[in-house]
Amino acid sequence: MAEINPKTSVDARLDTQRGRCIISSQPLDVQEAISYVGDDSAGAIAIFIGTTRNWFKGKVVTRLEYQAYSKLAIKTMASIVEDACSKITRSEHQAESQTGATSLIRCALSHRIGTVPVGEPSIVIAVSSPHRKEAFVACEQILEDIKKKAQIWKREYYEGMADEQAEWKANT
């Protein structure tokens, strides 16, 4: 994979009716995501925090680097959030008479770009819902869709290897 033009891998934010998407070169704020999705009608807030681990297939990972085509990636992220909000079905706990009640209340999706040291979050997904099942399902769906669709790429750097040997990884 060719190097991404650093001018295209920039901070971005997009607020929608059902969520907030952020691409940031700064450390991700997990508590801000939780606060954003909080709502008095939420019986659950599910959160996923993807962090940089220190190994991969027997190699010591020293850091990750994420690059993005931010202008397009932020729109893709927002589309993924809106898609989750429209597709997650109503819980069996929700009474039929609750017309207008939604399965998901609000979503927050943040992805880091640039260098992400071991132990730091590279992605934070927070979802509020009246019931836990929908929140968990939405977190997983959003994560899998980000890996498949978002214009964000990951490179792993390993101990004892020159930076030029760092490996670009497929989002799987």
KEFIKE-739674 format. One line per 4 residues: number of its first residue (from 1); their letters; for each residue x, y, z of N, C-alpha, C. Coordinates in Angstrom, 1 decimal, padded with zeros to 4 digits. Layout:
BEGIN
NUM) A) X:Y:Z:X:Y:Z:X:Y:Z; ...
// end
This chain:
BEGIN
1) MAEI) 000.8:-001.2:000.0:000.0:000.0:000.0:000.9:001.2:000.0; 000.6:002.2:-000.8:001.3:003.4:-000.9:001.0:004.3:000.4; 001.9:005.2:000.7:001.7:006.1:001.8:000.6:007.0:001.5; -000.2:007.3:002.5:-001.3:008.2:002.4:-000.8:009.6:002.5
5) NPKT) -001.3:010.5:001.7:-000.9:011.9:001.8:-001.3:012.4:003.2; -000.3:012.9:004.0:-000.7:013.4:005.3:-001.7:014.5:005.4; -001.9:015.2:004.3:-002.9:016.2:004.2:-004.3:015.7:004.2; -004.5:014.4:003.8:-005.8:013.8:003.8:-006.1:013.0:005.1
9) SVDA) -005.1:012.8:005.9:-005.3:012.1:007.2:-005.3:013.1:008.3; -006.5:013.8:008.5:-006.6:014.9:009.4:-007.8:014.7:010.3; -007.8:015.4:011.4:-008.9:015.4:012.4:-010.2:015.7:011.7; -011.3:015.1:012.1:-012.6:015.4:011.5:-013.7:015.0:012.6
13) RLDT) -014.8:015.7:012.4:-016.0:015.4:013.3:-017.2:015.6:012.5; -018.2:014.7:012.7:-019.5:014.8:012.1:-020.6:014.4:013.1; -021.5:015.3:013.4:-022.6:015.0:014.3:-023.8:014.8:013.4; -024.6:013.7:013.7:-025.8:013.4:013.0:-026.9:013.4:014.0
17) QRGR) -028.1:013.1:013.6:-029.3:013.1:014.5:-029.1:012.0:015.5; -028.5:010.9:015.2:-028.4:009.8:016.1:-027.0:009.5:016.6; -026.0:010.3:016.2:-024.7:010.0:016.7:-023.6:011.0:016.4; -022.5:010.8:017.0:-021.3:011.6:016.8:-020.1:010.7:016.3
21) CIIS) -019.5:011.2:015.3:-018.3:010.5:014.7:-017.1:011.4:014.8; -016.0:010.9:015.2:-014.8:011.7:015.4:-013.6:010.9:014.9; -012.7:011.5:014.1:-011.4:011.0:013.7:-010.4:012.0:014.4; -009.5:011.5:015.2:-008.6:012.4:015.9:-007.2:011.9:016.0
25) SQPL) -006.3:012.8:015.9:-004.9:012.5:016.1:-004.5:012.6:017.6; -005.4:013.0:018.4:-005.2:013.0:019.8:-005.7:011.8:020.5; -005.3:011.5:021.8:-005.8:010.3:022.5:-007.3:010.4:022.6; -008.0:009.3:022.4:-009.5:009.3:022.5:-010.0:009.4:023.9
29) DVQE) -011.1:010.1:024.1:-011.7:010.3:025.4:-012.8:009.4:025.6; -012.6:008.3:026.3:-013.6:007.3:026.5:-014.8:007.8:027.4; -014.5:008.6:028.4:-015.5:009.1:029.2:-016.4:010.1:028.5; -015.8:010.9:027.5:-016.6:011.8:026.7:-017.6:011.0:025.9
33) AISY) -017.2:009.9:025.3:-018.1:009.0:024.5:-019.3:008.5:025.4; -019.0:008.1:026.6:-020.0:007.5:027.5:-021.0:008.7:027.9; -020.4:009.8:028.2:-021.3:011.0:028.6:-022.2:011.4:027.4; -021.6:011.4:026.2:-022.4:011.8:025.0:-023.6:010.9:024.8
37) VGDD) -023.5:009.6:025.0:-024.6:008.7:024.7:-025.5:008.5:025.9; -025.1:009.0:027.0:-026.0:008.9:028.2:-027.4:009.6:028.0; -028.4:008.9:028.5:-029.8:009.4:028.4:-030.6:008.8:029.5; -031.5:009.5:030.0:-032.4:009.0:031.1:-033.2:007.8:030.6
41) SAGA) -033.5:007.7:029.3:-034.3:006.6:028.8:-033.4:005.4:028.5; -032.1:005.5:028.7:-031.2:004.3:028.4:-031.2:003.4:029.6; -031.5:002.1:029.3:-031.3:001.1:030.4:-029.9:000.5:030.2; -029.2:000.8:029.1:-027.9:000.2:028.9:-027.0:001.2:028.1
45) IAIF) -025.8:001.1:028.4:-024.7:001.8:027.6:-023.7:000.7:027.4; -023.5:000.3:026.1:-022.4:-000.7:025.8:-021.2:000.1:025.2; -020.0:-000.3:025.6:-018.9:000.4:025.0:-017.8:-000.7:024.6; -017.2:-000.4:023.4:-016.1:-001.2:023.0:-014.9:-000.3:022.8
49) IGTT) -013.8:-000.7:023.4:-012.6:000.1:023.3:-011.5:-000.9:022.7; -011.1:-000.5:021.5:-010.0:-001.3:020.8:-008.7:-000.7:021.1; -007.8:-001.4:021.7:-006.5:-000.8:022.1:-005.3:-001.5:021.3; -004.2:-000.8:021.3:-003.0:-001.4:020.7:-002.4:-002.4:021.6
53) RNWF) -002.3:-003.7:021.1:-001.7:-004.7:022.0:-000.2:-004.8:021.7; 000.5:-005.5:022.5:002.0:-005.5:022.4:002.5:-006.7:021.7; 001.7:-007.5:021.0:002.2:-008.6:020.2:001.2:-008.9:019.1; 001.8:-009.6:018.1:001.0:-010.1:017.0:001.7:-011.3:016.3
57) KGKV) 001.2:-012.5:016.4:001.8:-013.7:015.8:003.2:-013.8:016.2; 003.5:-013.7:017.5:004.8:-013.9:018.0:005.8:-012.7:017.9; 005.4:-011.7:017.3:006.2:-010.5:017.2:005.8:-009.4:018.2; 006.8:-008.7:018.7:006.5:-007.7:019.7:006.1:-006.4:018.9
61) VTRL) 004.9:-005.9:019.2:004.4:-004.7:018.5:004.8:-003.5:019.4; 005.4:-002.5:018.8:005.9:-001.3:019.5:004.9:-000.2:019.4; 004.1:-000.2:018.3:003.1:000.9:018.1:002.3:000.6:016.8; 001.2:001.2:016.7:000.4:001.2:015.4:000.4:002.6:014.9
65) EYQA) 000.2:002.7:013.6:-000.1:003.9:012.9:-001.3:003.8:012.1; -002.2:004.7:012.2:-003.4:004.8:011.4:-003.4:006.0:010.5; -003.7:005.7:009.2:-003.9:006.8:008.3:-005.3:006.7:007.7; -005.8:007.8:007.2:-007.2:007.8:006.7:-007.3:008.8:005.6
69) YSKL) -008.3:008.6:004.8:-008.8:009.6:003.9:-010.0:010.2:004.7; -009.7:011.1:005.6:-010.6:011.6:006.6:-011.9:012.2:006.0; -011.8:012.9:004.9:-013.0:013.6:004.4:-014.1:012.5:004.0; -013.7:011.4:003.5:-014.6:010.4:003.1:-014.8:009.4:004.3
73) AIKT) -013.8:009.1:005.1:-014.0:008.2:006.2:-015.0:008.7:007.2; -015.0:010.0:007.5:-016.0:010.5:008.5:-017.4:010.3:008.0; -017.6:010.5:006.7:-019.0:010.3:006.1:-019.3:008.8:006.2; -018.4:007.9:005.9:-018.6:006.5:006.0:-019.0:006.1:007.4
77) MASI) -018.2:006.6:008.4:-018.5:006.4:009.8:-019.9:006.8:010.2; -020.3:008.0:009.8:-021.7:008.4:010.0:-022.7:007.6:009.4; -022.5:007.1:008.2:-023.4:006.2:007.5:-023.5:004.9:008.2; -022.4:004.4:008.8:-022.4:003.1:009.5:-023.3:003.3:010.8
81) VEDA) -023.1:004.4:011.5:-023.9:004.7:012.7:-025.4:004.8:012.4; -025.7:005.5:011.4:-027.1:005.7:011.0:-027.7:004.3:010.5; -026.9:003.5:009.9:-027.4:002.2:009.4:-027.6:001.3:010.7; -026.8:001.3:011.6:-027.0:000.5:012.9:-028.3:001.0:013.5
85) CSKI) -028.5:002.3:013.6:-029.7:002.8:014.3:-031.0:002.4:013.5; -030.9:002.2:012.2:-032.1:001.9:011.5:-032.3:000.4:011.4; -031.3:-000.4:011.6:-031.4:-001.9:011.4:-031.5:-002.7:012.7; -031.1:-002.2:013.8:-031.2:-002.9:015.1:-032.6:-003.0:015.5
89) TRSE) -033.1:-004.2:015.7:-034.5:-004.4:015.9:-034.9:-004.2:017.4; -036.2:-003.9:017.6:-036.8:-003.7:018.9:-036.6:-004.9:019.8; -036.3:-004.7:021.0:-036.2:-005.8:022.0:-037.5:-006.4:022.3; -037.5:-007.7:022.7:-038.8:-008.3:023.1:-039.3:-007.8:024.4
93) HQAE) -038.4:-007.0:025.1:-038.8:-006.4:026.4:-039.6:-005.1:026.2; -039.5:-004.6:025.0:-040.2:-003.3:024.7:-041.7:-003.6:024.4; -042.5:-003.0:025.1:-044.0:-003.2:024.8:-044.4:-002.7:023.5; -045.3:-003.4:022.8:-045.8:-003.1:021.5:-046.4:-001.7:021.5
97) SQTG) -047.0:-001.3:022.6:-047.7:000.0:022.7:-046.7:001.2:022.8; -045.4:000.9:022.9:-044.4:002.0:022.9:-044.1:002.5:021.5; -045.1:003.1:020.9:-044.9:003.6:019.6:-043.9:004.8:019.6; -043.0:004.8:018.6:-042.0:005.8:018.5:-040.8:005.5:019.3
101) ATSL) -040.8:004.4:020.1:-039.7:004.0:020.9:-038.6:003.4:020.0; -037.4:003.8:020.2:-036.3:003.3:019.3:-035.5:002.2:020.0; -034.9:001.4:019.2:-034.0:000.3:019.8:-032.7:000.9:020.2; -032.2:001.9:019.5:-031.0:002.6:019.9:-031.3:004.1:020.2
105) IRCA) -030.6:004.6:021.2:-030.8:006.0:021.5:-029.8:006.9:020.9; -028.5:006.6:021.1:-027.5:007.4:020.6:-026.2:006.6:020.5; -025.3:007.0:019.5:-024.1:006.3:019.3:-022.9:007.3:019.2; -021.8:006.9:019.7:-020.6:007.7:019.6:-019.5:006.8:019.0
109) LSHR) -018.8:007.3:018.0:-017.8:006.5:017.3:-016.6:007.4:017.1; -015.5:007.0:017.7:-014.2:007.7:017.6:-013.1:006.8:017.1; -012.3:007.3:016.1:-011.2:006.5:015.6:-009.9:007.4:015.7; -008.8:006.8:016.1:-007.6:007.6:016.2:-006.8:007.5:014.9
113) IGTV) -006.1:008.5:014.5:-005.2:008.4:013.4:-003.8:008.9:013.9; -002.8:008.6:013.2:-001.4:008.8:013.6:-000.9:007.7:014.4; 000.1:007.9:015.2:000.7:006.9:016.1:-000.1:006.6:017.3; -000.4:005.3:017.6:-001.1:004.9:018.7:-000.2:003.9:019.5
117) PVGE) 000.3:004.4:020.6:001.2:003.5:021.4:000.5:002.3:022.0; 001.3:001.3:022.4:000.7:000.1:023.1:-000.1:000.6:024.3; -001.3:000.0:024.4:-002.1:000.2:025.6:-003.1:001.3:025.4; -003.0:002.2:024.3:-003.9:003.3:024.1:-005.0:002.9:023.1
121) PSIV) -006.2:003.5:023.3:-007.3:003.2:022.4:-007.1:003.7:021.0; -007.5:002.8:020.0:-007.5:003.3:018.6:-008.9:003.5:018.1; -009.9:002.8:018.8:-011.3:003.0:018.4:-012.1:002.9:019.7; -013.1:003.8:019.8:-014.1:003.8:020.9:-015.5:003.8:020.3
125) IAVS) -016.3:002.9:020.7:-017.7:002.8:020.2:-018.5:002.8:021.5; -019.5:003.7:021.6:-020.4:003.7:022.7:-021.8:003.8:022.2; -022.7:003.0:022.7:-024.1:002.9:022.3:-025.0:002.9:023.5; -026.0:003.7:023.4:-027.1:003.7:024.5:-028.4:003.1:023.9
129) SPHR) -029.1:002.4:024.7:-030.3:001.7:024.3:-031.2:001.5:025.5; -032.5:001.3:025.3:-033.3:001.0:026.4:-033.0:-000.4:027.0; -032.4:-001.3:026.2:-032.0:-002.6:026.7:-030.7:-003.0:026.3; -030.0:-003.9:027.0:-028.6:-004.2:026.8:-028.3:-005.0:025.5
133) KEAF) -029.2:-005.9:025.1:-029.0:-006.7:023.9:-028.7:-005.8:022.7; -029.6:-004.9:022.4:-029.5:-004.0:021.3:-028.2:-003.2:021.3; -027.8:-002.7:022.5:-026.5:-002.0:022.6:-025.3:-002.8:022.3; -025.3:-004.1:022.8:-024.2:-005.0:022.4:-024.1:-005.3:021.0
137) VACE) -025.3:-005.6:020.4:-025.4:-005.9:019.0:-024.9:-004.8:018.1; -025.3:-003.6:018.5:-024.9:-002.4:017.7:-023.4:-002.1:017.8; -022.8:-002.3:019.0:-021.4:-002.1:019.1:-020.6:-003.0:018.1; -021.0:-004.3:018.1:-020.3:-005.3:017.3:-020.6:-004.9:015.8
141) QILE) -021.8:-004.6:015.4:-022.1:-004.3:014.0:-021.3:-003.1:013.6; -021.3:-002.1:014.4:-020.5:-000.9:014.0:-019.0:-001.2:013.8; -018.5:-002.0:014.8:-017.0:-002.3:014.7:-016.8:-003.1:013.4; -017.6:-004.1:013.1:-017.3:-004.9:011.9:-017.5:-004.1:010.6
145) DIKK) -018.5:-003.2:010.6:-018.7:-002.3:009.4:-017.5:-001.3:009.3; -017.0:-000.8:010.3:-015.8:000.1:010.2:-014.7:-000.6:009.6; -014.4:-001.9:010.1:-013.3:-002.6:009.6:-013.5:-002.9:008.1; -014.7:-003.1:007.6:-014.9:-003.5:006.2:-015.0:-002.2:005.3
149) KAQI) -015.5:-001.1:005.8:-015.9:000.0:004.9:-015.1:001.3:005.1; -014.7:001.6:006.3:-014.1:002.9:006.5:-012.7:003.0:005.8; -012.4:004.2:005.3:-011.2:004.5:004.6:-010.1:004.9:005.6; -009.8:003.9:006.5:-008.8:004.0:007.5:-007.9:002.8:007.5
153) WKRE) -006.6:003.0:007.5:-005.6:001.9:007.3:-004.7:001.9:008.5; -004.3:000.6:008.8:-003.4:000.4:010.0:-002.1:-000.2:009.6; -001.0:000.3:010.2:000.3:-000.2:010.0:000.9:-000.6:011.4; 001.5:-001.8:011.4:002.1:-002.3:012.7:003.6:-002.2:012.6
157) YYEG) 004.2:-001.7:013.7:005.6:-001.6:013.8:006.1:-002.6:014.9; 007.2:-003.3:014.6:007.7:-004.4:015.4:009.0:-004.1:016.0; 009.2:-004.6:017.2:010.5:-004.5:017.9:011.6:-005.2:017.1; 012.8:-004.5:016.9:013.9:-005.0:016.2:013.8:-005.0:014.7
161) MADE) 012.8:-004.3:014.2:012.7:-004.2:012.7:012.7:-002.7:012.4; 013.3:-002.4:011.2:013.4:-001.1:010.7:012.0:-000.6:010.4; 011.7:000.7:010.6:010.4:001.3:010.3:009.9:000.9:008.9; 010.8:000.8:007.9:010.5:000.5:006.6:009.9:-000.8:006.4
165) QAEW) 010.1:-001.7:007.4:009.6:-003.1:007.4:008.2:-003.2:008.1; 007.7:-002.1:008.6:006.4:-002.1:009.2:005.4:-002.6:008.3; 004.4:-003.4:008.8:003.4:-004.0:007.9:002.1:-003.3:007.9; 001.5:-003.1:006.7:000.2:-002.6:006.6:-000.7:-003.8:006.8
169) KANT) -001.8:-003.7:007.6:-002.7:-004.8:007.9:-004.0:-004.6:007.3; -004.6:-005.7:006.8:-006.0:-005.6:006.3:-006.9:-005.5:007.5; -008.0:-004.8:007.3:-009.0:-004.7:008.4:-009.9:-005.9:008.4; -009.5:-006.9:009.2:-010.3:-008.1:009.3:-010.7:-008.4:010.7
// end
